[in-house]
Amino acid sequence: MRWTIEDTPERAAFREQVRGWLRENLPAGWADAIESGDADKLDQARKSWDFFGWSRTIGMSGYGAPLWPKEYGGLSGEPWMQNITREELARYRLPTVGLNILGVGLAGPTLIAHGNEEQKKRYLQKILTSEEVWCQLFSEPGSGSDLASAGARATRSNGEYIINGQKVWTSIAQMSHFGMLLARTDPDVPKHDGLSYFIVDMKSPGVDIRPLKQITGSSEFNEVYFNDVRIPAENLVGVEGDGWRVARTTLMNERVALSGLSLDSAAFAGGTRKDPWALFVDSIPNREDGRVRQFIAKSYVEKEVKEITQFRANMARMSGAQPGPEGGVTKVYNAEFNKWRSNGIMNANGPAAVAWDHGDSDSENRAHAFLRARANSIEGGTSEILRTQMGERILGLPREPEVDKGIPWKEIKRS
Ligand SMILES: Cc1cc2nc3c(=O)[nH]c(=O)nc-3n(C[C@H](O)[C@H](O)[C@H](O)COP(=O)(O)OP(=O)(O)OC[C@H]3O[C@@H](n4cnc5c(N)ncnc54)[C@H](O)[C@@H]3O)c2cc1C
């Protein structure tokens, strides 16, 4: 990363400690390849890469979540430790987000903030090692942007909750062990007050997971139906009726988790000799065309602005508090930038962007990236909704009118 501040002696010592750990734990030859800039050697070392094994190794080390308390697998560290760890992972061309992206990024911080001791002991370490993968069961067919209107019901009965209803857009539900579920426990109070937050075992009888085919051809997300699913009462996170407050912790962390993703994956994909920007330029054909040159120049400017914005957000987070609405700034920027850039890449490729020989994986990946980028301004909250939130909570603009304020949920109009 170019946007860095000079390390204090304490930070430099921590950076050295992370590097030492990486040298000891990476596959043979990997660290040497990075340090000597030998791309062939890195390719060789990557052949023995085992992502599952790596997820477990980093999950056991504390470096997978430096901010988490030591007793649950973290380092009880400060925000600058997380930044340094991420910088070093990117430097060694490693993904900064492991297999269990929603578990580590969303469920873990939520359980740390609102879970009880038993829940933290039971779930956190296995989230970090990716032994138990998590999904997020929030959105419903009629409740996406207006999530607080969610209608999946949780009814208490003899020490259990019985869940009925439908969720949608549930990423990786088909491979998850547990889900973070937002459900309505009281329909007689205003929408924000009648929600509760649960941990649900995705293998419970009555959980019906149906993958949805996306425009990309893959099935990243699912519909999930709950038919009389029984959840033990100890799986309630926080107190009954306070689920909206718990869910907001998940949502704020989601925005932060989604705002840096493409940078991280670019760093992982990059070889040793070239930085991700040089790789990007090399991948653009027809560079003699003035319009393509303009696209490359504008991409550079936008990339710089994005990195500086990301850097400023990281610096702000150094102060340590839970992420707030400012996480939306980088999330929106990232989403819009990624969409704009993938569009420009398709234009630069001309007809080759839409038709290619069988087995041409570069062209296939390019089309996939273009189609997948459409989702960036929807997932984790749409750009429109986040702009409204930033206007209200950061700029102090007047709030949007709330037509259902104070009205019991069961009486409000829902789609
Ligand atoms: C790839 C992907 C993965 C996802 N993964 C998950 C997941 O794992 N778990 C999960 O729970 N959800 C997930 N989602 C769902 C996502 O959070 C919702 O799609 C999103 O919040 C929008 O909700 P919606 O689709 O119901 O759209 P709607 O809320 O129906 O919105 C439709 C359009 O209207 C606009 N709109 C709505 N209200 C307003 C308003 N007040 N002001 C201005 N414009 C407005 C929106 O911006 C949008 O353009 C995922 C979505 C995608 C695309």
The ligand as an SDF file (V2000), in Angstrom:
LIG
                    3D

 53 58  0  0  0  0  0  0  0  0999 V2000
  -24.8630  -10.2100   -4.2570 C   0  0  0  0  0  0  0  0  0  0  0  0
  -25.7980   -9.9440   -3.1190 C   0  0  0  0  0  0  0  0  0  0  0  0
  -25.6180  -10.6120   -1.9440 C   0  0  0  0  0  0  0  0  0  0  0  0
  -26.4800  -10.3820   -0.8650 C   0  0  0  0  0  0  0  0  0  0  0  0
  -26.2940  -11.1110    0.2780 N   0  0  0  0  0  0  0  0  0  0  0  0
  -27.1560  -10.9710    1.3010 C   0  0  0  0  0  0  0  0  0  0  0  0
  -27.0360  -11.8050    2.4600 C   0  0  0  0  0  0  0  0  0  0  0  0
  -26.1430  -12.6390    2.5700 O   0  0  0  0  0  0  0  0  0  0  0  0
  -27.9450  -11.6690    3.4390 N   0  0  0  0  0  0  0  0  0  0  0  0
  -28.9600  -10.7560    3.3810 C   0  0  0  0  0  0  0  0  0  0  0  0
  -29.7340  -10.6760    4.3330 O   0  0  0  0  0  0  0  0  0  0  0  0
  -29.1140   -9.9530    2.2950 N   0  0  0  0  0  0  0  0  0  0  0  0
  -28.2420  -10.0360    1.2480 C   0  0  0  0  0  0  0  0  0  0  0  0
  -28.3850   -9.2540    0.1270 N   0  0  0  0  0  0  0  0  0  0  0  0
  -29.5530   -8.3770    0.0340 C   0  0  0  0  0  0  0  0  0  0  0  0
  -29.2880   -6.8830    0.0450 C   0  0  0  0  0  0  0  0  0  0  0  0
  -28.9370   -6.4400    1.3300 O   0  0  0  0  0  0  0  0  0  0  0  0
  -30.5660   -6.2220   -0.4870 C   0  0  0  0  0  0  0  0  0  0  0  0
  -30.7130   -6.6060   -1.8300 O   0  0  0  0  0  0  0  0  0  0  0  0
  -30.5250   -4.7280   -0.3940 C   0  0  0  0  0  0  0  0  0  0  0  0
  -30.5610   -4.3020    0.9360 O   0  0  0  0  0  0  0  0  0  0  0  0
  -31.6820   -4.0740   -1.1750 C   0  0  0  0  0  0  0  0  0  0  0  0
  -32.9030   -4.6230   -0.8410 O   0  0  0  0  0  0  0  0  0  0  0  0
  -33.9210   -5.1390   -1.9670 P   0  0  0  0  0  0  0  0  0  0  0  0
  -33.2010   -6.0170   -2.8910 O   0  0  0  0  0  0  0  0  0  0  0  0
  -35.1260   -5.6650   -1.2690 O   0  0  0  0  0  0  0  0  0  0  0  0
  -34.3230   -3.8100   -2.8000 O   0  0  0  0  0  0  0  0  0  0  0  0
  -35.4420   -2.7700   -2.4460 P   0  0  0  0  0  0  0  0  0  0  0  0
  -35.3510   -2.3730   -1.0180 O   0  0  0  0  0  0  0  0  0  0  0  0
  -36.7560   -3.2770   -2.9390 O   0  0  0  0  0  0  0  0  0  0  0  0
  -34.9890   -1.5300   -3.3370 O   0  0  0  0  0  0  0  0  0  0  0  0
  -35.2380   -1.4890   -4.7440 C   0  0  0  0  0  0  0  0  0  0  0  0
  -34.6490   -0.1680   -5.2710 C   0  0  0  0  0  0  0  0  0  0  0  0
  -35.3440    0.9410   -4.6480 O   0  0  0  0  0  0  0  0  0  0  0  0
  -34.4120    1.8150   -4.0230 C   0  0  0  0  0  0  0  0  0  0  0  0
  -35.0040    2.3080   -2.7730 N   0  0  0  0  0  0  0  0  0  0  0  0
  -35.6610    1.5890   -1.8240 C   0  0  0  0  0  0  0  0  0  0  0  0
  -36.0190    2.3890   -0.8000 N   0  0  0  0  0  0  0  0  0  0  0  0
  -35.5520    3.6470   -1.1080 C   0  0  0  0  0  0  0  0  0  0  0  0
  -35.5730    4.9050   -0.4170 C   0  0  0  0  0  0  0  0  0  0  0  0
  -36.1680    5.0410    0.7850 N   0  0  0  0  0  0  0  0  0  0  0  0
  -34.9560    5.9650   -0.9980 N   0  0  0  0  0  0  0  0  0  0  0  0
  -34.3500    5.8390   -2.2200 C   0  0  0  0  0  0  0  0  0  0  0  0
  -34.3000    4.6620   -2.9120 N   0  0  0  0  0  0  0  0  0  0  0  0
  -34.8890    3.5870   -2.3620 C   0  0  0  0  0  0  0  0  0  0  0  0
  -33.1960    0.9460   -3.7320 C   0  0  0  0  0  0  0  0  0  0  0  0
  -32.0070    1.7270   -3.6360 O   0  0  0  0  0  0  0  0  0  0  0  0
  -33.1680    0.0110   -4.9390 C   0  0  0  0  0  0  0  0  0  0  0  0
  -32.5410    0.6620   -6.0320 O   0  0  0  0  0  0  0  0  0  0  0  0
  -27.5370   -9.4420   -0.9690 C   0  0  0  0  0  0  0  0  0  0  0  0
  -27.7070   -8.7380   -2.1640 C   0  0  0  0  0  0  0  0  0  0  0  0
  -26.8640   -8.9960   -3.2410 C   0  0  0  0  0  0  0  0  0  0  0  0
  -27.0600   -8.2380   -4.5120 C   0  0  0  0  0  0  0  0  0  0  0  0
  1  2  1  0
  2  3  1  0
  2 52  2  0
  3  4  2  0
  4  5  1  0
  4 50  1  0
  5  6  2  0
  6  7  1  0
  6 13  1  0
  7  8  2  0
  7  9  1  0
  9 10  1  0
 10 11  2  0
 10 12  1  0
 12 13  2  0
 13 14  1  0
 14 15  1  0
 14 50  1  0
 15 16  1  0
 16 17  1  0
 16 18  1  0
 18 19  1  0
 18 20  1  0
 20 21  1  0
 20 22  1  0
 22 23  1  0
 23 24  1  0
 24 25  2  0
 24 26  1  0
 24 27  1  0
 27 28  1  0
 28 29  2  0
 28 30  1  0
 28 31  1  0
 31 32  1  0
 32 33  1  0
 33 34  1  0
 33 48  1  0
 34 35  1  0
 35 36  1  0
 35 46  1  0
 36 37  1  0
 36 45  1  0
 37 38  2  0
 38 39  1  0
 39 40  1  0
 39 45  2  0
 40 41  1  0
 40 42  2  0
 42 43  1  0
 43 44  2  0
 44 45  1  0
 46 47  1  0
 46 48  1  0
 48 49  1  0
 50 51  2  0
 51 52  1  0
 52 53  1  0
M  END
$$$$
